[in-house]
Amino acid sequence: MLIINKKLIGYFVLTLIFLQSFGFVLGEKTYIAFFMPIIFLFLSVHIFRHVDSLCELKYLCKYSPFMYLMLFYFWALITVLISLLSGNFYFSSFLNGFIGGLTFSVLLTFLTIFYLFKCKFITIKTILKFLSIFYIFVFLLGIGQFFANNYNLSFFNSIIVFFNNKRGILGGYNPMDNLLINRVQSIFDEPSNLGSFIYANLPIIYTISLTKYKIFKNIFLSKVIKCILIPFAFISLYLTLSPISLIFAVIVTIIYFYKQILCFIKKRFVFFIVIIGLIFIILNYLFISALNSDSIVIKRILAVLFNLSNFNELIVVEPSLATRLINYAIFSKTGFDNLVFGIGYGSLAKHFVLLLSNTTIPLTTDLNKSLALGIGHPASATYFRVFAETGLLGLFLICKFYYNSFNEMKKIVKIQRKGIVNDFCYSLLIFLLVHLIIVNFYNSTLHDTYFIAIVAISVSIIVKYKSRSH
């Protein structure tokens, strides 16, 4: 009799979901998401073996914020149909944006995670083990990239190139162009995306490192993982040389430890004021010294702070941030010009260069290059892109999905007893909050499966607790 090891299948499917985020390429200009047919097969087998799968979908909608994600999906489909009628439809964008992106990377990933939990292929401890290994892999690859770049280790660089995100290959750009020499990006298509991955996942990284409960059965392995995870995260974060990511990491850290910080202030207020004063003096000294320093990160932070009111200068000193701000301005204008239906989900890539040519905002070098080549790969953030492509209703539905996920998780954290599950739920609560107020505003797309997978885990836990209470 064949015995199925559910935990092994769970690890395998989770790995495929996260591997999809790497965006592997086979052959020249051929995008193949490995996980798509296998995830589809997994869900098909589940549906075939469980005739009540439709009831399970209703069950998921009834007890969780997933209903808003489903409504958003159908609304996005309506906007695609409208873009077809209005002449805005573009098949390549539809294939990547709606089919490969919203359908597979978001909806099917979400359902797969839910079924893995509901059918007990994975547990919270399985997730924590998996995430620990995944984080270490990402950070080691990034740190290794730093040494490979500085010591010309071509073999290691070839490994990084293999794992590096190439999801935009259909658009016609060479992913090697983004493999920057002085900054690390690990598995991602650019350093700022590695930065956003780190600061968004800091709550979970803190929980894994600081929980008093074992992550792995092997005590030595658990201690090693707990000891190296936070240092590796911040080393990788620093090596991205992304000042915005560093600032957001500080904000996320304050949010995560706010209770401890408030408790410290309450008990040692005078001492706290002295510490703040010393920090201010030290930072002031460092900033003054940095003007003649070789520290790239500090100089980039200073460049942002000193030129926030002078956009023409910001374009020169911090083009990466300026490019994003310009894109967000264009996306916002597109959303307001198409307030009801947007321009159609996945249609923005086609029209980006046209929108760029009509803007009166001064452009960065990268944007001028896109304009000259007639190829646009706009740096995006979830809220801005959703608003431009699906209008006000689409933006409301996706915001409602994240807000309700956060709100329901907050209720669970309040009633949950102490233990590793409660520790993890707290980290998920902060993770959802950070997405709600930071990540989706700045440097994330809805198709980032390493993010949507964790949101799906959160919703699966919400469904479990809400269904029990009813």
Beta strands, then each sheet from edge to edge (+ up, - down):
end
